Amino acid sequence: MSVPEAKFKINAKEGIVELEGTVTFVDKHLEKFEELFNSAIREAMGMGVEQGLSKQEEIYKKSLPLHTETKLSAIQTNNTRHSSSKQSLTLPPIPVDLKANEDKIGLREFYAQKKPSNHYEKAAVFAYYLSHFNKKTEIRYGELLSCYEEVDEKKPSVFDIVKNSIRYKGWLEPGYDKFATRLTISGENFVKFDLPPQKARWSNKTHATQTSLNR
């Protein structure tokens, strides 16, 4: 009796593995074919799940109202901008003459006279000093940082201070250079006439008046 020819058949659709041949042939190769078959099934199932999720996402987006989908896109764009905005530029201080001489007062003394109380007032005082005593038409951001170092004050984000001072205070305005600013007339008047704060002057005057009345 002749030995039947060995052969095998895999039906992935129905999940069937068929082997024909001698007992030795079947025992030798069945485990290997089952392993290959199960691996192929797992891979096919994984691809099917991934495609199914993508299809569900596509169906979900199509079911959204137009304004909702636009809002989602805007949120994604804002998140991207937010992450990129964290990488802020770092500018080094630019050397500038801030010491007293025969022609001008030193920045430290001028700063002590004006007594600025926040970074916006400080930036205006520095811009005033550099404009009037150093005769600068534009003040570079690095020069403002040197002013902070000269008066031994903690340096802020000069980009934010200048930007917000331009937008909300009106004491500074953009310069021709990308990293430069100029003192406005409003800023000049503020430093010249309103610093130190008038409230402190009034309180001293009131105190002096009360003292004279008590006498």
C-alpha positions, 0 to 999 in steps of 0.5 A: 500500500502506497503512502499518501502524499503529504500536504497541508491547507490553511483556511484563515477565514474559517480558522482551519488547519488541515494536514495530510500525511504520515503520523510522523509528518503530522506530529512533526509539523502540526505544532509549527503550523498552528503557531504560524497560523495563530500568529497570523490570526493575531496580526490580522485581528490587530490590524482589524482593531486599528482600522476599526478605531480609525473608522470609528474616529472618522465616523465620530468626526463626521457626526460632530457639528461644524463649529465643534470640529472647528473648535477642536482644531483651534484647541489643537493649534493653540496647544501647539503654539503653547508648547512652542512658546515655552522656548523663550529667547534668552538675551544677555545683558549689554554693557552700558555706562551707568556710573556717575560722572561730571555730566550725569547722575549714576543710575543707582542714585537716580533709581533711589530717588524715583523709588519704582515699585514694580517691574513696569515702573523700573523699566520706565525709569531705566528707559528714562535714564538711558534716554536722557542721561545716556542720550540713547534714541532706542533702548535695547532689551540687553541694556535694560537687563544691565540696569537691573544688574546695576541696581542689584534687582532680580531680572524679569522676563524683559520681553513680557515687561516691555510688551505689557508696558507698551500694551497696558501702560503706554510708557514704552513703544516698539523700537525699530530694532526687534529687541529695542524700545523707546520711551514715550511722552507718557512714560517720560511724564510718569518718571519725571513727575509721578515718581516717587508716588504722589500719594507718599508726598501728600501723606508727608505734607498732611502729616506736617500740616497736622503737626503744625496745627497741634503746636 
